[in-house]
Amino acid sequence: MISPELRSRMRGLFFGEHWKIGTIAAELGVHRDTVELAIEPKKFINAAYRPTATILDPFKPFVVATLEQHPRLCATRLLEMIRQRGYEGSVWPLRRFVKRVRPVSRHEAFFRLETLPGEQGQVDWGSFGSIEIGATRRPLSCFVMVLSWSRAMFARFTLDQTLESFLRCHVAAFDLFGGAPRSLLYDNLKSVVLERVGDVIRFHPRLLDLAGHYHFAPLPVAIARGNEKGRVERAIRYLRTSFFAARAFHTVEHLNRQLGEWVERIAHQRVVPGDTNKRKVVDAFAEEMPRLLPPPAHPFACDYVRATASGKSPYVRFDGNDYSIPHTLVRKPLTLVASDAVVRVLDGDVEVARHIRSYERGKRIEQEAHLSALADDKRRAREHRGRGRLGSACPRAIAFLEKVALHGGHLGGTTTRLLHLLDRYGADELDAALLEAHHRGAFAAHSVAHVLDQRRRARRAPTPFDPILPEDPRMRDLDVRPHPLGSYDVLAKTDDQGGDDE
């Protein structure tokens, strides 16, 4: 819209001063179409006047036909198309012509959707940004189901839009409503429609299982026709503006508790939109509830189930985390079953591991029993290896251990203590101490330690100290073997020689 003062100024310059349209547009800083709108030149053009031919004329039928097929096509694209056909003019005549002949888009009109109580519900996801869980950021989504007649609403925030969460929210909604409507409208999301060609639809088999369990009919809307489920779309918009905006929460559970209170206290206390009787949603829902399909005796199983196996370590991976299993099941085929709160591992039909599900990523969730059993198994294996190492380092150790067994001593504990003394004092000292203890008839590890301490005092050698190890058995029970350091001496000599050369 132009002001009356500006319109009067344009008409004065054109009719009084006889300025050209382009000059007026440049002087006043407006578009030439605005000037034409103000002076209305068509009113004073002589009817006998016939405009001369332009170089655009041969291409006008093509432009009109193209715009009929593609009404939103821009003038620059049309310019490229007609230049390929021989047009040599500029874009400005084309733009003026397109402005006159472009088809005017019409706003589509829709019928008002009328449903019966218990006849229909509408389902959709809404995206609400993301949420931090520990060091992990996860997307925050909201599942919404609305009963079309009463506008009763079920909503729940989740950390994903997976098929399992989709089915789990359906079951929770049916539990809240006390039954299911006879049909549910969906978008063409992959959790519902795997493939679609026109009206031929291939549904997801898990959704068909859910529909068969609760006896409702899934109905996907036409492609790009979200208006067909406008009630759930408006419910999601209502959630964004009236509930989620400026909402503070700590966890998803905290957010869902607030959402449940808001639905009961605010959303269900509003008047049903378009209801001539001005009923509240809670009253309309109470009238609709008896007309819903009754729920089955048992809820639908919504857990995520897949075959799995561990690698060399006793863990199975799920959702970016590692969950421990008994070490005896490494590399064996297992079954992983995950709900929204618990992750279970089955060997056949026997549960072998159960963990609280973590929604962080990169975590290792372990059971102490699994680690302890693995540590005990490794410790027993090291005992056999330790005897071999002790025998190879100290020739008199095998005879000493035979005497320990003959006198009823504990071979495993004695071997462990002797290996500890071997690391502290060395093979020669331990071998000499074993010989002296054998002569004394003292067949125990503490006797060998006493002899070693006496020999150290006689040499006036310093007391050896044991390293301080962490409490974690995986670190404490590491078998670290010393390596010869002669190669480092060679490197030191090489450095010295290089310095002399310099």
C-alpha angles and dihedrals in degrees: 000000000000123000120253090243092055092045091052091048091053094049091048093053092047102043100026104035095025094229119168120252093246092050092051091049092051093046096049097035096239135120118271089238088061090054091050090050090054100045096037096211094187090072094065102035112118111251089221091057114107117194116235121250118271132203088250094062097086090054100045095091089053091049092049093048092048093050091051089059096037109025094176096052110129124235094244091059091048089049090056091048096051093043087060085057095051107276112148102177131100129270096252099077088046092052093051091049093047090051090057099044104033109119113250112240116234124216112244118240122215135203116242110254113239121187137173125241110281093007103108146012131185127220134193145147124243124200116222105179120259142302133214117238108184106305093340128089115210131184115257116221134174125214112211129188120181127188104227098217104043097022089228108165137212117189133171132174117227137178095236144015097234123147091252093054089046092054093041091055091050090056092048091049093050089049091052094046093044092236144003132276118244093252138017125206118218142177116245094266120153093250087065109024122037095177136001134186109177107303093344106102132184107203126207107264093226091056090050088052089052092047091050091049094052096029098234128134119238112221119186114204121237117281113280090002102117089151088077088073097036094142094067090041090056090045091056090048088049089053092051096050103032103033116016100040111102090354117154118209138157104205138006089257090054090049092050092050090054090046093053091051091047094051092050097041102037116007095049093042095061123097116266106258111252095006110143091202092057093229120172119242092245091056094045090049091052088055093046098045097079089054095057120102109268115251120250122254093255129038121244116265107244102170121129109248128186140149114257144168135192128238124227092308121067097253137103120207124230130163093348096310135099119231120196124239132181109289091232089070097058113139092004123126110260138169123241118206118186129184125179090273110022136047115203131185120207131197100203102313095333119101109228101170138021126185138173106252116249121210092195116092130231093031129136112219112195142177116221091223091060092051094043092052091050092047092050091049091049090047093054090048090050091052090063091044090046093057090052092049091046092050094049093048098042117031092198094055096084093054090045092052091049089056090047090055091045091054093048098256125152108261097196096051093042091050092050093050093046090051088052090052089047090057092047102043106019133241099286095051093045092048091052091047091050090053093051093046089049090054090050092049090236102140101179135099094238089055090055089048090052092052091048091051091050091051091048092052090049090055091043088232120163120262111263116233126215118232117250109245129194122256093245106108091213089064098034094052097048112130105225115182120201118240129210114265098205092108090063090054089054090053090051091052090049091053091049092051091049091052092050091051090052 
